Amino acid sequence: MRWLLAKDLRILGRSRLLLVVLVVYPAAIALLIGFAISRTPTRPRVAIVDQTPPGETVAIGSKVVSVHQYAEQLFSQVQAVEVPTRSQALAKVNGAEVLAAVIIPADIAAKVSSGTAQAHLEVVYNGNALEQSLVQAQLSSALAQANLGFSEQIQQAAASAIKQLLHGGNAAELGASGNLIGLSQIPALLARVISHQPRGSADRAAIERVAAFADFAAANLTVSKSVLASVGQPISVHTTLLHGRRTPLDTFAVVVAVTISEMFVCLLLAAGGLALEREEHTLARLVRGLVSRETLLAEKAFVAAGCALAVAFALLAGVGAFVALDWARVWLWLIALAVGSLAFGALGVAIGALAREVRASSLLAFLLSLPLAFLALVPAGAVASGLSEVISAISFVFPFKSALQALDAAVNRSAPAFGGSLVHLAVLVLAFGALARVTLRTAD
Amino acid sequence: MSEERRAAALSVRGIGKHYGELVALHDVSFDLRAGEVLAVVGPNGAGKTTLLSIIAGTQRASAGTVLVPAGDESAAVGWAPQQAALYSRLTVAENLRLFAHLERVADADSVVARMLVQTGLGERADERVARLSGGNRQRVNVALALLADPPVLALDEPSASLDPAQRERLWEFIKRLASDGRGVIFSSHNMAEVQRHADRVIVLDRGEELFDGAPSELMRAAGDGEVLELESALVAFVERSEREHRLRA
């Protein structure tokens, strides 16, 4: 086999274009992915019209916030373009200088400070559906955060007022002059007064009723403090992750990109390498007694797998300059890439045995691999259950999903188990190798 | 020629080959003697390439046997297919060296050097096959067939892509090989070549063996007493066979 390996590597080395592609491709893709992941997305340009008077503030309880300062924080997710008037803002939107315009009305401070009237912001959009959805999503997120912030401040102010009503003290914020007695103190005070009233007297009965009301009011105001705290966020979410991804989406994207590259390189080299023997008419010369068909198929798969392993590892290492990868697990990466490449190599020689020409084998490899990769990436709950089972069955039969899972487990420590994916891939190597052997014999 | 050298280098008995219902060969039998040059002729689709492929071991016969002295037809029969089976991105020497190692010859480097001299390709040893002319490619093709020093050489239309000068050189080479004791079996459409170089002719038509004998015998047998040109004799033989076939049908 070593002579065949040397021959194929020599032929590969003399295919200058192919060699350049194999060397340049991982470097270029690594740079693209790395830049795409590491750079923050461009913020959309949005015109902001602040119609509030200069220095306008919003007072909620004891807190005072500058409207202009709050608007800057609010629109930090977009590239704000300050515009003096509404008409100029609309002109910029129409002229596509900005994607949207936000008009802050003059009365916003008064309405927010009142705590009773709802304040309104005007948002004007333009652009295509994709741009609109992007801007809408970012503005909605910003406004939701602002609403939450204001809501919290209003709750705090209300809770502070309730506290003062319950426990008394200096209620100047609420408009009272001097110190007031708290509701919770009134029942005890009235009880002393009641004790000095004759039993059965009308005054005693009236004071007892006032004491009962004060006691009831104090108890319910205490409850209302808790109600206020939950009003802003009546339902909170507690998440528990049983299994699956625990790592950021960017490292999963890296694993997907590397696995797709590994698959393409391996399938094309394996399928094309075997089909080339037919095109050169050397297949018959080899298998007439010089080399067994099994040896030939294994050699083609190994060459393809070795090249794919090198390309995929170079790609992973390149992207590692942009994304934090745990290099202590590099041996697991290599094992996952090696076994995955062998499985793709076995599939590749099965394709090559079926196709008689290099062009046909390349086309078949593309047509087969692209949809299978897409199917494997479809989440289980994203489609109807019957279709999901079909997709799972198809993904089980082909190596892409297992190769992806093995590499993801090696790089990102994600479930399912690393060993299980490797075993599955090993079985696929044998299965596709057998298929290639049968197909090669039949196609002779 | 001594009796040893005229011993059978190859024996073909009752060879048949069918692809489904299509009968490519039916009951073909002959011997190839050492030092003999045997031509297999016939119209297109007669089964010539199929017969040579079976003898070379690249296809399995549906019936019959191929007997070679060494017991292993792939080692005892050197094979040069009609389309040169070479790696176009490798040089002449690299092709020879690769197959010499795969054939497990004792001293690959010296065998390669000898082949380069014998085939006159010494000056082109480091040239890539893709850049060679058709004639030179055929020379490399034949050289590959000779690497293991086989007692039998099977050539499928060896001169098809050669110019007259190249054909002449090729046949000089083949005749030398035969005179060294190798049995040579070749197929050809060029009847002048067959008449000039072949010791014996086998005529195939529709997979059946119509004639086995010297070219001069074919020229007499086809003419019914008249001696025809070899090409005319072949045509007459085939037409007679076609008529008999139609009558049988």
Interface residues (C-beta under 8 A of the other chain):
Chain A: W3 L4 K7 R10 I11 R14 S15 E280 H281 T282 A284 R285 L286 V287 R288 G289 L290 V291 D444
Chain B: S53 A56 G57 T58 Q59 D72 E73 S74 A75 W79 P81 Q83 A84 A85 L86 Y87 S88 R89 L90 E94 L98 F99 H101 L102 E103 L144
